[in-house]
Amino acid sequence: MAKSKETFGKKEKEKQRRKHRQDKIEKKEERKANAKKGKSLEEMMAYIDENGNLSSTPPDPKKMKVFKQEEMNTGVPVRVEEDIERQGIISFFNDAKGFGFIKEIKTGESIFLHVNQLSEPVKENDKVSFEVERGPRGLSAVNVKKIN
């Protein structure tokens, strides 16, 4: 007598395929039954109220705001850095390599300092005044002057 070529695993996979097909057909029929075709245009409309929230009722014309297209900013605002003189304390300076960092007094921000931007020699904990310039790797101090 010959052995059956259909194994348990094959039978289980075939059962899963049939079940999957049946589930798919049931979901399709359910979608057809619940389809909302034939709705009127008014039922399909959504409105935005004066606060920017979606609603099913039209907004009150008295609360509507009119905007002029010329007044709208659609791009990223340009950030203008002032060339005001800032003050800070040198938190780190390496004479051998010629660079260091200034900790700004107002913001506590750490700003890179190169020896070429110094008007006189400085060391750590010296109070300095400087201007800021955006470099390729971030902010850099320029026109650094020692304050007595």
Secondary structure as a PSIPRED ss2 file (coil, helix, strand):
# PSIPRED VFORMAT (PSIPRED V4.0)

   1 M C   1.000  0.000  0.000
   2 A C   1.000  0.000  0.000
   3 K C   1.000  0.000  0.000
   4 S C   1.000  0.000  0.000
   5 K C   1.000  0.000  0.000
   6 E C   1.000  0.000  0.000
   7 T C   1.000  0.000  0.000
   8 F H   0.000  1.000  0.000
   9 G H   0.000  1.000  0.000
  10 K H   0.000  1.000  0.000
  11 K H   0.000  1.000  0.000
  12 E H   0.000  1.000  0.000
  13 K H   0.000  1.000  0.000
  14 E H   0.000  1.000  0.000
  15 K H   0.000  1.000  0.000
  16 Q H   0.000  1.000  0.000
  17 R H   0.000  1.000  0.000
  18 R H   0.000  1.000  0.000
  19 K H   0.000  1.000  0.000
  20 H H   0.000  1.000  0.000
  21 R H   0.000  1.000  0.000
  22 Q H   0.000  1.000  0.000
  23 D H   0.000  1.000  0.000
  24 K H   0.000  1.000  0.000
  25 I H   0.000  1.000  0.000
  26 E H   0.000  1.000  0.000
  27 K H   0.000  1.000  0.000
  28 K H   0.000  1.000  0.000
  29 E H   0.000  1.000  0.000
  30 E H   0.000  1.000  0.000
  31 R H   0.000  1.000  0.000
  32 K H   0.000  1.000  0.000
  33 A H   0.000  1.000  0.000
  34 N C   1.000  0.000  0.000
  35 A C   1.000  0.000  0.000
  36 K C   1.000  0.000  0.000
  37 K C   1.000  0.000  0.000
  38 G C   1.000  0.000  0.000
  39 K C   1.000  0.000  0.000
  40 S C   1.000  0.000  0.000
  41 L H   0.000  1.000  0.000
  42 E H   0.000  1.000  0.000
  43 E H   0.000  1.000  0.000
  44 M H   0.000  1.000  0.000
  45 M C   1.000  0.000  0.000
  46 A C   1.000  0.000  0.000
  47 Y E   0.000  0.000  1.000
  48 I E   0.000  0.000  1.000
  49 D C   1.000  0.000  0.000
  50 E C   1.000  0.000  0.000
  51 N C   1.000  0.000  0.000
  52 G C   1.000  0.000  0.000
  53 N C   1.000  0.000  0.000
  54 L E   0.000  0.000  1.000
  55 S E   0.000  0.000  1.000
  56 S C   1.000  0.000  0.000
  57 T C   1.000  0.000  0.000
  58 P C   1.000  0.000  0.000
  59 P C   1.000  0.000  0.000
  60 D C   1.000  0.000  0.000
  61 P C   1.000  0.000  0.000
  62 K C   1.000  0.000  0.000
  63 K C   1.000  0.000  0.000
  64 M C   1.000  0.000  0.000
  65 K C   1.000  0.000  0.000
  66 V C   1.000  0.000  0.000
  67 F C   1.000  0.000  0.000
  68 K C   1.000  0.000  0.000
  69 Q H   0.000  1.000  0.000
  70 E H   0.000  1.000  0.000
  71 E H   0.000  1.000  0.000
  72 M C   1.000  0.000  0.000
  73 N C   1.000  0.000  0.000
  74 T C   1.000  0.000  0.000
  75 G C   1.000  0.000  0.000
  76 V C   1.000  0.000  0.000
  77 P C   1.000  0.000  0.000
  78 V C   1.000  0.000  0.000
  79 R C   1.000  0.000  0.000
  80 V C   1.000  0.000  0.000
  81 E C   1.000  0.000  0.000
  82 E C   1.000  0.000  0.000
  83 D C   1.000  0.000  0.000
  84 I C   1.000  0.000  0.000
  85 E C   1.000  0.000  0.000
  86 R E   0.000  0.000  1.000
  87 Q E   0.000  0.000  1.000
  88 G E   0.000  0.000  1.000
  89 I E   0.000  0.000  1.000
  90 I E   0.000  0.000  1.000
  91 S E   0.000  0.000  1.000
  92 F E   0.000  0.000  1.000
  93 F E   0.000  0.000  1.000
  94 N E   0.000  0.000  1.000
  95 D C   1.000  0.000  0.000
  96 A C   1.000  0.000  0.000
  97 K C   1.000  0.000  0.000
  98 G C   1.000  0.000  0.000
  99 F E   0.000  0.000  1.000
 100 G E   0.000  0.000  1.000
 101 F E   0.000  0.000  1.000
 102 I E   0.000  0.000  1.000
 103 K E   0.000  0.000  1.000
 104 E E   0.000  0.000  1.000
 105 I C   1.000  0.000  0.000
 106 K C   1.000  0.000  0.000
 107 T C   1.000  0.000  0.000
 108 G C   1.000  0.000  0.000
 109 E C   1.000  0.000  0.000
 110 S E   0.000  0.000  1.000
 111 I E   0.000  0.000  1.000
 112 F E   0.000  0.000  1.000
 113 L E   0.000  0.000  1.000
 114 H E   0.000  0.000  1.000
 115 V H   0.000  1.000  0.000
 116 N H   0.000  1.000  0.000
 117 Q H   0.000  1.000  0.000
 118 L E   0.000  0.000  1.000
 119 S C   1.000  0.000  0.000
 120 E C   1.000  0.000  0.000
 121 P C   1.000  0.000  0.000
 122 V C   1.000  0.000  0.000
 123 K C   1.000  0.000  0.000
 124 E C   1.000  0.000  0.000
 125 N C   1.000  0.000  0.000
 126 D C   1.000  0.000  0.000
 127 K E   0.000  0.000  1.000
 128 V E   0.000  0.000  1.000
 129 S E   0.000  0.000  1.000
 130 F E   0.000  0.000  1.000
 131 E E   0.000  0.000  1.000
 132 V E   0.000  0.000  1.000
 133 E E   0.000  0.000  1.000
 134 R E   0.000  0.000  1.000
 135 G E   0.000  0.000  1.000
 136 P C   1.000  0.000  0.000
 137 R C   1.000  0.000  0.000
 138 G E   0.000  0.000  1.000
 139 L E   0.000  0.000  1.000
 140 S E   0.000  0.000  1.000
 141 A E   0.000  0.000  1.000
 142 V E   0.000  0.000  1.000
 143 N E   0.000  0.000  1.000
 144 V E   0.000  0.000  1.000
 145 K E   0.000  0.000  1.000
 146 K E   0.000  0.000  1.000
 147 I C   1.000  0.000  0.000
 148 N C   1.000  0.000  0.000
